Amino acid sequence: MRRLRDTFSLSYGQKIFLLASVPLLLAGIAISVLVASQARQLAESEIHALENKLLEAKKAELRNYVTQARNAFYFIYGPAAPDDERSKERVLQILAAMIYGDEGFFFVYDYDGTNLVSPRQTEFINQNWAGLSDSEGTPIVDAFINIARQGAGWHEHLWPKPSTGQEARMVTYVLGLQDWHWAVGTGVFIDDVLAQVAASRAEVEARVQRTYSYIISITLAALLLVFGSGMVVNIRERRLADAKLKKLTQRVFDAQEEERGRVARELHDGISQILVGVRYALDNARRRLQRGDHDGAGVPLDKGIGYLGSAITEVRRISRDLRPGVLDDLGLGPAIKALAEDFQERTGIRTSFTTVVFRNRLDQDAKIALYRIAQEALTNVERHSGASKVTMDLRGHKKGATLRIADNGRGLATPPGAAGPGLGLRNMQERIEQLDGTLKILSSRSAQGGTVIEANLPLSHLLPPEDAATPKMEAQT
């Protein structure tokens, strides 16, 4: 399970890419669906309006045909009696002769359902078609008769085309001759209208699909742009990170070499010289003992013992500089106090240290960082400032802890924010930044002069006191 989770775990760059691309992809899909839906609705409305317009045109054409046919036989039908067979025959002949176009014709049914005129489909003549329905179950002849009884009207149904015999949709206009109980009408096939509507719908669907393609292409292009930008930024950040890592590594090497050089100088200038003095004192004592001057051998032996004591003290000082035991044993406050006292004794620069009892104690990383900052600051004071007084203050507060070191020296030759600060200042800055703290350096080269270094650590590096060991921890700071 863990191996599977590791396999599908994402890197930071992949998470950033997903965070940028997934909302873009979802937005593209939502826009596609919305645009397609709106386009279909608008197109359907326009197609419906077009269909109605075309049907109205067909109906107007049919009404015109029926009006012309009525005008052609009305002078016969008007004065004729209901049983005037001669007039009926003449009207049937007129209607049978009125064919138009490739499929157009007039038909006549009596109210019983018998076909009287069907010039293009003569097999219908003299047959009773009452109850006739199309393949969809729509009544045809009975509907014609009902419309004729009411006067006139429209009916839509399927009817076999005379030219092919295949059913096609037809719109029929029926007129009733009430005196003779006839239903007279004509129809027009609207398959061309339906084909035009279907073509319009197909065109709309093709446009929607093209819109989908455009949106998908734009979304993919945007995703590629995001991916490419992410790759460029990632490569650039990696190069910057590599450069920073190389620079940091070089700083570490420089710090190591500087520390080795400092220890080597102290061993050479301090312990080595003392040990040389011990050697001369012991050699002097040996020569006096060989000459039998036992009383005179005591003086060089006493000097040798004194030199050994100085060597022991120097070894302890170097050891304390490398890793002060008092920092682990008593805490940060006593360690900095001991550092200040030793600095004053060694350099003659008046040094004062003040602190307050912490309600909480610092964690180990914070104690080491603040101690090293104090140590580095005092080293800079000794080497560069020419100061006669140094004040050090350590205290905790509601925002964390602050170490403040001030001197009355000549100040920094280079402004603290300028490029290329010294290695010591860079070490201070990096130590405090690793703990999410801040380092402020204020310096003036005026007559008053002086430099102030203030290191602030956040509250997260203050450990909560334990009830059982509160006095001990407060003493340790």
C-alpha positions as CSV (number, residue, x, y, z in Angstrom):
1,M,0.0,0.0,0.0
2,R,2.8,2.4,0.9
3,R,4.6,1.5,-2.4
4,L,1.4,2.3,-4.3
5,R,1.0,5.6,-2.5
6,D,4.6,6.5,-3.2
7,T,4.1,5.6,-6.9
8,F,1.2,8.0,-7.3
9,S,2.6,10.7,-5.0
10,L,3.0,14.1,-6.8
11,S,5.9,16.4,-6.8
12,Y,5.6,20.1,-5.9
13,G,5.8,21.0,-9.6
14,Q,3.1,18.5,-10.6
15,K,0.8,19.8,-7.9
16,I,1.3,23.4,-9.1
17,F,0.6,22.3,-12.7
18,L,-2.6,20.4,-11.6
19,L,-3.7,23.5,-9.6
20,A,-3.3,25.7,-12.6
21,S,-4.7,23.2,-15.3
22,V,-7.6,21.5,-13.6
23,P,-9.6,24.7,-13.0
24,L,-8.8,25.8,-16.6
25,L,-9.9,22.4,-17.9
26,L,-13.2,22.5,-15.9
27,A,-13.8,26.1,-17.0
28,G,-13.3,25.0,-20.6
29,I,-15.7,22.1,-20.2
30,A,-18.3,24.3,-18.5
31,I,-18.0,27.0,-21.2
32,S,-18.3,24.3,-23.9
33,V,-21.5,22.8,-22.4
34,L,-23.0,26.3,-21.8
35,V,-22.2,27.6,-25.3
36,A,-23.5,24.4,-26.9
37,S,-26.7,24.5,-24.9
38,Q,-27.3,28.1,-25.7
39,A,-26.5,27.6,-29.4
40,R,-28.8,24.7,-29.6
41,Q,-31.7,26.5,-27.9
42,L,-31.2,29.6,-30.1
43,A,-30.9,27.5,-33.3
44,E,-33.9,25.4,-32.4
45,S,-36.0,28.5,-31.9
46,E,-34.8,29.9,-35.3
47,I,-35.4,26.5,-37.0
48,H,-38.9,26.3,-35.5
49,A,-39.7,29.8,-36.7
50,L,-38.3,28.8,-40.2
51,E,-40.4,25.7,-40.2
52,N,-43.6,27.6,-39.3
53,K,-42.8,30.2,-42.0
54,L,-42.3,27.6,-44.7
55,L,-45.5,25.7,-43.6
56,E,-47.5,29.0,-43.7
57,A,-46.2,29.6,-47.2
58,K,-47.3,26.1,-48.2
59,K,-50.7,26.6,-46.6
60,A,-51.1,30.0,-48.4
61,E,-50.3,28.2,-51.6
62,L,-52.9,25.5,-50.9
63,R,-55.5,28.1,-50.0
64,N,-54.8,29.8,-53.3
65,Y,-55.2,26.6,-55.2
66,V,-58.5,25.8,-53.6
67,T,-59.7,29.4,-54.1
68,Q,-58.9,29.1,-57.8
69,A,-60.6,25.7,-58.0
70,R,-63.7,27.1,-56.3
71,N,-63.8,30.0,-58.6
72,A,-63.6,27.6,-61.5
73,F,-66.8,25.7,-60.6
74,Y,-68.7,28.1,-58.4
75,F,-70.8,29.4,-61.3
76,I,-72.0,25.8,-61.6
77,Y,-72.4,24.9,-57.9
78,G,-74.0,28.1,-56.9
79,P,-77.4,27.8,-58.7
80,A,-77.4,24.0,-58.8
81,A,-79.9,22.0,-56.8
82,P,-78.7,19.3,-54.3
83,D,-79.8,16.6,-56.6
84,D,-78.5,18.1,-59.9
85,E,-76.5,15.2,-61.2
86,R,-75.6,17.1,-64.4
87,S,-74.0,19.9,-62.4
88,K,-72.2,17.4,-60.2
89,E,-70.7,15.7,-63.2
90,R,-69.5,18.9,-64.7
91,V,-67.8,19.9,-61.4
92,L,-66.1,16.5,-61.0
93,Q,-64.7,16.9,-64.5
94,I,-63.3,20.3,-63.8
95,L,-61.7,19.1,-60.5
96,A,-60.3,16.0,-62.2
97,A,-58.6,18.1,-64.8
98,M,-56.9,20.4,-62.2
99,I,-53.5,18.9,-61.6
100,Y,-50.4,20.9,-60.9
101,G,-46.7,20.3,-60.4
102,D,-45.3,16.8,-60.2
103,E,-47.5,15.6,-57.4
104,G,-50.4,18.1,-57.0
105,F,-54.1,17.1,-57.5
106,F,-57.6,17.7,-56.2
107,F,-59.7,15.0,-54.5
108,V,-63.4,14.7,-53.7
109,Y,-65.1,12.5,-51.1
110,D,-68.7,12.4,-50.2
111,Y,-69.7,12.4,-46.6
112,D,-70.0,8.6,-46.7
113,G,-66.3,8.2,-47.5
114,T,-66.5,7.3,-51.2
115,N,-63.9,8.8,-53.4
116,L,-65.3,10.7,-56.4
117,V,-62.1,12.3,-57.8
118,S,-58.5,11.2,-57.6
119,P,-56.8,12.0,-61.0
120,R,-53.3,10.8,-60.0
121,Q,-54.4,7.7,-58.1
122,T,-57.4,6.5,-60.1
123,E,-57.6,3.2,-58.1
124,F,-59.1,5.2,-55.3
125,I,-62.1,6.3,-57.4
126,N,-65.6,4.9,-56.5
127,Q,-64.1,3.1,-53.5
128,N,-65.3,3.8,-49.9
129,W,-62.3,4.8,-47.8
130,A,-64.1,5.6,-44.5
131,G,-61.8,4.7,-41.6
132,L,-58.6,5.0,-43.7
133,S,-55.5,5.9,-41.6
134,D,-51.8,6.4,-42.4
135,S,-49.0,4.3,-41.0
136,E,-48.8,6.4,-37.9
137,G,-52.5,5.8,-37.1
138,T,-53.7,9.3,-38.1
139,P,-57.2,9.2,-39.5
140,I,-57.4,10.6,-43.1
141,V,-60.8,10.4,-44.9
142,D,-62.8,10.6,-41.7
143,A,-60.8,13.7,-40.8
144,F,-61.5,15.2,-44.2
145,I,-65.2,14.7,-43.8
146,N,-65.3,16.2,-40.3
147,I,-63.4,19.3,-41.5
148,A,-65.7,19.6,-44.5
149,R,-68.8,19.4,-42.2
150,Q,-67.4,22.3,-40.2
151,G,-66.7,24.4,-43.4
152,A,-63.0,24.3,-44.1
153,G,-59.6,23.5,-42.4
154,W,-56.2,22.0,-42.4
155,H,-55.1,18.4,-41.8
156,E,-51.5,17.0,-41.7
157,H,-51.0,13.3,-42.4
158,L,-48.9,10.8,-44.3
159,W,-49.9,10.0,-47.9
160,P,-48.3,7.9,-50.6
161,K,-46.6,10.0,-53.3
162,P,-48.1,9.3,-56.7
163,S,-44.7,9.3,-58.3
164,T,-43.0,6.8,-55.9
165,G,-45.8,5.2,-53.9
166,Q,-43.8,5.9,-50.7
167,E,-45.5,7.6,-47.8
168,A,-44.5,11.3,-47.2
169,R,-45.9,14.0,-45.0
170,M,-48.6,16.1,-46.5
171,V,-50.6,19.2,-45.5
172,T,-54.1,19.1,-46.9
173,Y,-56.7,21.9,-47.1
174,V,-60.3,20.7,-47.2
175,L,-63.4,22.7,-48.2
176,G,-67.0,21.5,-47.6
177,L,-69.8,21.7,-50.2
178,Q,-72.7,21.3,-47.8
179,D,-75.4,21.2,-50.4
180,W,-73.9,18.2,-52.2
181,H,-72.3,16.7,-49.0
182,W,-68.8,16.8,-50.6
183,A,-65.4,17.2,-49.1
184,V,-63.2,18.9,-51.7
185,G,-59.5,19.5,-51.1
186,T,-55.9,19.4,-52.2
187,G,-52.6,18.8,-50.5
188,V,-49.0,19.5,-50.8
189,F,-46.1,17.3,-49.7
190,I,-43.9,19.0,-47.2
191,D,-40.9,16.6,-47.4
192,D,-38.9,19.5,-48.9
193,V,-39.7,21.6,-45.8
194,L,-38.7,18.8,-43.5
195,A,-35.5,18.2,-45.5
196,Q,-34.7,21.9,-45.2
197,V,-35.4,21.8,-41.4
198,A,-33.3,18.6,-41.0
199,A,-30.4,20.2,-43.0
200,S,-30.6,23.3,-40.8
201,R,-30.5,21.1,-37.7
202,A,-27.5,19.2,-39.1
203,E,-25.8,22.5,-39.9
204,V,-26.4,23.7,-36.3
205,E,-25.0,20.5,-34.9
206,A,-22.0,20.8,-37.1
207,R,-21.5,24.4,-35.9
208,V,-21.8,23.2,-32.3
209,Q,-19.2,20.5,-32.9
210,R,-16.9,23.1,-34.5
211,T,-17.4,25.3,-31.5
212,Y,-16.5,22.3,-29.3
213,S,-13.4,21.8,-31.4
214,Y,-12.4,25.5,-31.1
215,I,-12.9,25.6,-27.3
216,I,-11.0,22.3,-26.9
217,S,-8.2,23.6,-29.1
218,I,-8.0,26.9,-27.1
219,T,-8.1,25.0,-23.8
220,L,-5.4,22.6,-24.9
221,A,-3.3,25.5,-26.2
222,A,-3.8,27.2,-22.8
223,L,-2.8,24.0,-21.0
224,L,0.3,23.7,-23.2
225,L,1.1,27.3,-22.5
226,V,0.7,26.7,-18.7
227,F,2.8,23.5,-19.0
228,G,5.4,25.3,-21.0
229,S,5.5,28.3,-18.7
230,G,5.7,25.9,-15.7
231,M,8.6,24.1,-17.3
232,V,10.4,27.4,-18.0
233,V,9.8,28.6,-14.5
234,N,10.8,25.2,-13.1
235,I,14.0,25.1,-15.1
236,R,14.8,28.7,-14.1
237,E,14.1,28.0,-10.4
238,R,16.2,24.9,-10.5
239,R,19.1,26.8,-12.0
240,L,18.7,29.5,-9.4
241,A,18.4,26.9,-6.7
242,D,21.6,25.2,-8.0
243,A,23.4,28.5,-8.1
244,K,22.3,29.3,-4.5
245,L,23.2,25.8,-3.4
246,K,26.7,26.2,-4.9
247,K,27.1,29.6,-3.3
248,L,25.9,28.2,0.0
249,T,28.2,25.3,-0.2
250,Q,31.1,27.6,-0.9
251,R,30.1,29.7,2.1
252,V,30.1,26.6,4.2
253,F,33.6,25.7,2.9
254,D,34.7,29.3,3.6
255,A,33.3,29.2,7.1
256,Q,35.0,25.8,7.7
257,E,38.3,27.1,6.4
258,E,38.0,30.3,8.5
259,E,37.2,28.4,11.6
260,R,40.1,26.0,11.0
261,G,42.4,29.0,10.4
262,R,41.2,30.6,13.6
263,V,41.7,27.4,15.6
264,A,45.1,26.9,14.0
265,R,46.1,30.5,14.8
266,E,45.0,30.2,18.4
267,L,46.8,26.8,18.8
268,H,49.9,28.4,17.2
269,D,49.9,31.8,18.9
270,G,48.5,30.6,22.2
271,I,49.0,27.0,23.2
272,S,52.1,26.4,21.1
273,Q,53.9,29.4,22.6
274,I,52.9,28.3,26.1
275,L,54.1,24.8,25.5
276,V,57.4,26.1,24.1
277,G,57.7,28.1,27.4
278,V,57.0,24.9,29.4
279,R,59.6,23.0,27.4
280,Y,62.3,25.7,28.1
281,A,61.4,25.8,31.8
282,L,61.6,22.0,32.1
283,D,64.8,21.9,30.1
284,N,66.3,24.6,32.4
285,A,65.2,22.7,35.4
286,R,66.8,19.5,34.0
287,R,70.1,21.2,33.4
288,R,70.2,22.6,36.9
289,L,69.3,19.2,38.4
290,Q,72.2,17.7,36.4
291,R,74.5,20.3,37.8
292,G,73.3,19.4,41.3
293,D,71.6,22.8,41.9
294,H,68.5,21.4,43.4
295,D,67.4,24.7,45.0
296,G,67.7,26.6,41.7
297,A,65.6,24.0,39.8
298,G,62.5,25.0,41.7
299,V,62.1,28.4,39.9
300,P,61.9,27.0,36.3
301,L,59.7,24.2,37.6
302,D,57.3,26.8,39.1
303,K,57.3,28.7,35.8
304,G,56.6,25.4,33.8
305,I,53.7,24.7,36.1
306,G,52.3,28.2,35.6
307,Y,52.7,27.8,31.8
308,L,50.8,24.4,32.0
309,G,48.0,26.1,33.9
310,S,47.8,28.8,31.2
311,A,47.8,26.1,28.5
312,I,44.9,24.3,30.3
313,T,43.0,27.6,30.5
314,E,43.6,28.3,26.8
315,V,42.4,24.8,25.8
316,R,39.3,25.4,27.9
317,R,38.7,28.7,26.2
318,I,39.1,27.2,22.7
319,S,36.8,24.3,23.7
320,R,34.2,26.8,25.0
321,D,34.4,28.8,21.8
322,L,33.8,25.7,19.8
323,R,31.0,24.3,21.9
324,P,30.4,25.9,25.3
325,G,29.4,23.4,28.0
326,V,27.6,26.0,30.0
327,L,25.1,26.4,27.2
328,D,23.9,22.8,27.7
329,D,24.3,22.8,31.5
330,L,22.9,26.2,32.6
331,G,21.2,27.7,29.5
332,L,21.5,30.6,27.2
333,G,21.6,33.4,29.7
334,P,24.5,32.1,31.8
335,A,26.4,31.1,28.6
336,I,26.2,34.6,27.1
337,K,27.1,36.1,30.5
338,A,30.2,34.0,30.7
339,L,31.0,34.9,27.1
340,A,30.7,38.6,27.9
341,E,32.9,38.3,31.0
342,D,35.5,36.4,29.1
343,F,35.4,38.9,26.3
344,Q,35.9,41.8,28.7
345,E,38.7,40.1,30.6
346,R,40.5,39.2,27.3
347,T,40.0,42.5,25.4
348,G,39.6,45.1,28.1
349,I,36.4,46.4,26.4
350,R,33.8,47.2,29.0
351,T,31.0,44.7,28.4
352,S,27.6,44.5,30.3
353,F,25.0,41.9,30.0
354,T,21.4,42.0,31.1
355,T,18.5,39.5,30.9
356,V,15.2,38.7,32.4
357,V,13.8,35.4,33.5
358,F,11.9,33.7,30.7
359,R,8.5,32.3,31.4
360,N,9.2,29.8,28.7
361,R,12.6,28.3,27.7
362,L,14.2,28.4,24.3
363,D,14.6,25.2,22.2
364,Q,18.1,23.9,21.5
365,D,18.3,25.3,17.9
366,A,17.3,28.8,19.1
367,K,19.9,28.8,22.0
368,I,22.7,27.7,19.7
369,A,21.7,30.3,17.0
370,L,21.6,33.2,19.5
371,Y,24.8,32.2,21.2
372,R,26.6,32.0,17.9
373,I,25.2,35.4,16.9
374,A,26.5,36.9,20.1
375,Q,29.9,35.2,19.6
376,E,30.2,36.5,16.0
377,A,29.1,40.0,17.0
378,L,31.7,40.2,19.8
379,T,34.4,38.9,17.3
380,N,33.4,41.7,14.9
381,V,33.6,44.3,17.8
382,E,37.1,43.1,18.7
383,R,38.4,43.0,15.2
384,H,36.8,46.0,13.4
385,S,34.8,48.4,15.6
386,G,37.4,50.0,17.9
387,A,34.7,50.3,20.6
388,S,35.3,50.9,24.3
389,K,31.9,49.7,25.4
390,V,29.5,46.9,24.5
391,T,26.0,46.3,25.9
392,M,24.1,43.0,25.5
393,D,20.5,42.3,26.4
394,L,18.5,39.1,26.2
395,R,14.8,38.9,27.0
396,G,11.6,37.1,26.1
397,H,8.3,38.8,25.3
398,K,4.8,37.9,23.9
399,K,6.1,37.7,20.3
400,G,9.2,35.5,21.1
401,A,12.7,36.3,22.2
402,T,15.2,39.1,21.3
403,L,19.0,39.4,21.6
404,R,20.3,43.0,21.3
405,I,24.0,43.8,21.0
406,A,25.2,47.4,20.8
407,D,28.7,49.1,20.7
408,N,30.0,52.6,20.5
409,G,32.5,51.9,17.8
410,R,33.1,53.4,14.4
411,G,30.2,51.6,12.7
412,L,30.2,49.5,9.5
413,A,32.2,50.6,6.5
414,T,29.5,49.2,4.2
415,P,25.8,49.7,4.8
416,P,24.2,46.6,6.2
417,G,21.8,46.2,3.2
418,A,24.5,46.6,0.6
419,A,25.6,43.7,-1.7
420,G,28.4,41.5,-0.5
421,P,28.2,41.7,3.3
422,G,31.0,40.1,5.3
423,L,31.0,36.4,6.0
424,G,30.2,36.9,9.7
425,L,27.1,39.0,8.9
426,R,26.0,36.5,6.3
427,N,26.4,33.7,8.9
428,M,24.2,35.7,11.4
429,Q,21.6,36.3,8.7
430,E,21.4,32.7,7.6
431,R,21.3,31.3,11.1
432,I,18.3,33.5,12.0
433,E,16.5,32.9,8.8
434,Q,16.7,29.2,9.3
435,L,14.6,29.7,12.4
436,D,12.1,32.0,10.7
437,G,13.5,35.0,12.6
438,T,14.7,38.4,11.7
439,L,18.1,40.2,12.0
440,K,18.3,44.0,12.1
441,I,21.6,45.8,11.8
442,L,21.8,49.5,12.5
443,S,25.1,51.3,12.0
444,S,26.4,54.9,11.9
445,R,29.8,56.3,11.1
446,S,28.9,59.7,12.6
447,A,30.7,61.2,15.6
448,Q,28.5,59.2,18.0
449,G,29.1,56.1,15.8
450,G,28.1,52.6,17.0
451,T,26.5,49.5,15.6
452,V,23.3,47.7,16.9
453,I,22.5,44.1,16.1
454,E,19.1,42.8,17.0
455,A,18.1,39.2,16.5
456,N,14.4,38.3,16.9
457,L,13.1,34.8,17.1
458,P,9.3,33.9,16.8
459,L,7.2,32.5,19.6
460,S,7.4,29.0,18.0
461,H,10.9,28.5,19.4
462,L,9.8,29.1,23.0
463,L,9.0,25.8,24.7
464,P,6.1,25.6,27.2
465,P,7.3,25.2,30.8
466,E,6.6,21.9,32.5
467,D,4.8,22.2,35.9
468,A,7.1,19.9,37.7
469,A,10.3,21.6,36.6
470,T,9.3,25.2,36.3
471,P,11.9,26.7,38.7
472,K,14.8,24.8,37.0
473,M,13.7,25.8,33.5
474,E,13.3,29.5,34.5
475,A,16.8,29.5,35.9
476,Q,18.1,28.0,32.7
477,T,16.4,30.6,30.4
